[in-house]
């Protein structure tokens, strides 16, 4: 089968959760896997599923999938083509590296603007798409003094 190509997924002002930017191992994650999940608009989810993207659904109070709350899992990898991930606080935009992106695990993220690249895989007869962050802007809740000290160099 030829590798199908999909356009980048562009999500503006979305919510992120299940954050593990640091790649810390836990019961849901193997060592080193940097991942997060993000909401997708319900009207876009059907098209994504038709394209072969694995769309999941948050559970309602009864434990049933809620069709109004779709999301996708996204991988963060720096080894092949590093993503451009920015943390925005007040009037300051900071490019995060592989060593610093883990700060987003505990950040108070109020907005996420994402460009995600779906990449086709065919491994041992299993096929589908893995979603990789290409570009991201994570706006965090600014503290009271962020703008005052924004021009100062950090060491």
BELUR-V777794 format. One line per field, one symbol per residue. phi: phi as a letter, one per 20 degrees, with the letter a starting at -180 (. if undefined). Layout:
BEGIN
phi: ???
END
This chain:
BEGIN
phi: .fffddffedcdldddblfbfemffbfdbegneebbdbfcfgfefffffffoefddcfeefenefefecfbcecdccdedcgfdddddcmeddcfedgfdfffffdfefdacdcdddfdfcbclnecrcdddfdbbcdedffefdgfgdfeefdd
END
